[in-house]
Amino acid sequence: MGEGGAWNLDLGDLGLDRGAAVLVRRALARVPVGESLAVAGTAPELAIHRPPGPAPRDMSSGLRNRVSAARAVWSAARPRPAVGAAPSSRARPTGPAPGPWWRPLPPTGAWPPRGAPPVEAGAPHSSSGWPARPKWADEAAALYTQALASQWDPATAIPWEAASNTAAGPEGELLEDALVQVLTFLIENETAALLVPARFASQTHPHFREVLQLLAIQAADEARHIEVFTRRATLRRSHLGLSSAGGQASLKTLVDEPDFALASLLLSVLGEGSFVNLLWFLHEHAPDECTRAIMRLTAQDEARHVAFGVAHLVRQARQEPGLVDRMAAAIERRHDALRNTSGLNAEVFDALVVLAACGLGPAAIARGHAAVVELTRQMHAGRRNRLRLLGFDAQRAEALSGLHTRNFM
């Protein structure tokens, strides 16, 4: 602050066209609203760049140009907060009521990160805007950290050479054919499981950056799963197995679901939850160590996806009293849409039986069939337990789990 309470800035020979504007803006940030900043310097063009208004008086016998500007004039180029901009506080709620950082964002169409000042008025708007319901789970940051630490490289984490250790002869060929059919089924299901988080990631406001990061890494997980399933399936075969119309119809209902909460229910809580059981089943009955490693690593990733879906919906159900009924309606709606489909195709079911049987003898097939029936029982129990966590009573959870697609995902 200079004489008489004025705010002064001496630029020396630095002109506004050579970076002096940086110093001017920094100085203006300290000047109270309504007061002036006196800018002095020897740059010849300083007077040309001065703000509009009466010509300034010379200072120091006319040897130095002096520009006096009202703060409002210089503030015009500084960011102005948008009306109704979302708060930037990260304070998290400790009670059942949502904190200010959690509240749905105004549909401004802008995407400033959480913690940044409100976006400047006049910023371009996104053509799609942002969904009113936030995508959040208190566990999101921890799950993202876990996901980063659990990443694995297919080139080094899987003993690909061990795939050649499958039993030789007709029995080995039988198991290989069965495995390729199951892997084909896994590939098409993982493709849907990639598309869903990828789509919702593009609809997630950066305010919820942990969720955005988690959805992105979830899509990356699925891309890696598709890679390893495809690589294993084509190690000893030139073609994949059958993709059924019923399976495609089931997956379409997942990809087409526009609501994030309901998509999380159908994909993560019910579908991927059932797939965790399937992957551990395949781990147990894998014909070689290569396949066993693939199933173990992918099952661990899928368990994390399920954990996020459950955590998000548990929290969302506390904030949205009608969500439990909406979830029930979504399960029933999907069941009705798939009522006339065949569900799990016979080729996949038979392949699972053969893998568990390790042969075609009557006793072996009976053993394999019993193992697949037990797998479906475990899937049902797991879905029922997860639905209980979301707020369904035991009877309703039992019934809704039974309506889940026979295609598993």
C-alpha angles and dihedrals in degrees: 000000000000136000118322093014094295122146112234135192123185112202097181108204094334113120127208088244090060100051104288088124088074091061092043092053092047091049092048090054088067097045114097116242111271096026128101136242116218109211118195131182146135098240106123093222094052092098091051092055096044117119120263118279140078116342111265124245118249119254128211097020093313094299093115127046114230122201121193115193133179109242091236091063093054093041092063091087095047121097114275118200118248117243111265094008116173117262116254099215115125094201107136124214119254096193134051094275116089118250122233093263090059099051118112112272123244113257095252091134092226124119113211113164119251110272095031121114115265112287118266116263112257096035114149116266127230112250091228101040121204129292114256094231113074121230106227146141125175088227094055097100093046092047091050091051090049090048092054092049091048099052114127135193114233090210094061108018096060125062096225092175089063091069088080090064093078112126113280127234130032093326092055091048090050092053092045092053091049092049093050090053092051092045090052088054091049093049095055092046093048089051089061089044088056096047095052099057091038090057094047092046087064088054096049117104113232087237084080093049096154090059091045090053092045093051090049094051090044089057089048090052091054092048089054091048091053089050096052095041090051094045093050093045093053098043092093103009131060096210138042125236133261123306109203129216091232092053092050091049091052093050092047090062088058096048093045097052106112099191115085095210093050092043089052089052096049097039107032108023097038108017105036090035089060090044091057087061090047094050093050088048089054090046089056095046100035113139093220143017093255092060091042092056092048092053093047094051096044092046090055091052093047092051088059091051090052091049092056093047092051094045092049094049095044089056094041092051090057090053097041113046093192095053095093091058091045090053092050090050091050092053092048092045092052091047091053091048091054097038094110097044124097095237115208107024118240093241092061094045092049091046091054090050092050093048091051092044097046088209148026102256115123094245092047093048091049089052092048093048091051089051092053091048088052089050091056090048090053091048091053093048091050093050091048092051093049091049089053088056089056092057105270118136118240096261095048093044090052093051096044093048088054090056093058115117117276086224086079096227 
